Amino acid sequence: MAPKIHDGCRYTNAAADAALQLMRTAGLTAEQVQRIRISTFALALKVSVRHPSTVSGALFCMEFVVATALLCGEAA
């Protein structure tokens, strides 16, 4: 079992890491990001909450976790 790096569903961690790495590599700030396209596997999409209305739902929302990582430098 691998440790979780960010809060939220484990399936969101790779996308958050990739977004952060891309921002560091390209020297971008969150304000410069206009959109993000995330490709992932079927199970991650199945458990992802598309329009969360609770904190628990947000932790299972791929878009929320990645956006939080970009804005805060981590999703913890």
N, C-alpha and C positions, 0 to 999 in steps of 0.2 A: 504494500500500500504506500502510495506517495503522499507526502504532506501537502496540505492546501496552502497556497501562497496568498490568495486573496479571500476575502469574505465572499459569500454567495455560493451557489451551486458549483461543485468541482468542475462541471462541464464548461463553465464560463472562464476559468482560469487561463486556458491557452489563448483565448481571444484577447483577454485583457493584457496578457504578457506580450502578445504579438503587436498590439496597438501601441503599448508603451515602448517597445523596442523600435518600432518604426518611427515613432516620434523622436526618440533619442538619435537614431541614425540619420534622420532627415533634418534634425534640428528644428522641429516644429513645436509650436505651442498649441494648447487646446483651442485657443481662439482662431487658429489658422485652419483647423479641421472643419470641413464643410459637411462631409458625410463619411460613413464607414460602411463597408460591405463585409459581412462576416459569412464565411463558408464553414460549415461544421458537419457533423455526422447526425444521422436521423434521430438517435436517442436524445441528443442534446436539444434538438428542435422540439421533440415530443414533450420534454419536461420544462422547456422554457415558457415563462409567462409573458405573453406579448404586451399586455396593457395592465401592469400591476396596480392594485389599489391598496395594497398593504405593504408593510416593510418585508414581511416574509415573501410575498410575491415578487418584490423588487430584487431580492437576493437570488431569485430564479429567473430573472429577466436578463438575457444576454446583453441587450442594448443598454440597460441601466448599469450593469457591472462594468462594461467597457467604457461608457461615458464617465462614470465615477473615477475609474482608473486614469483616464485622460485629464480630467479636471483636477484630481488630487495627487496624481503621481503614483497612486496605488488604489486598490479597492479593498481596504481593510477597515 
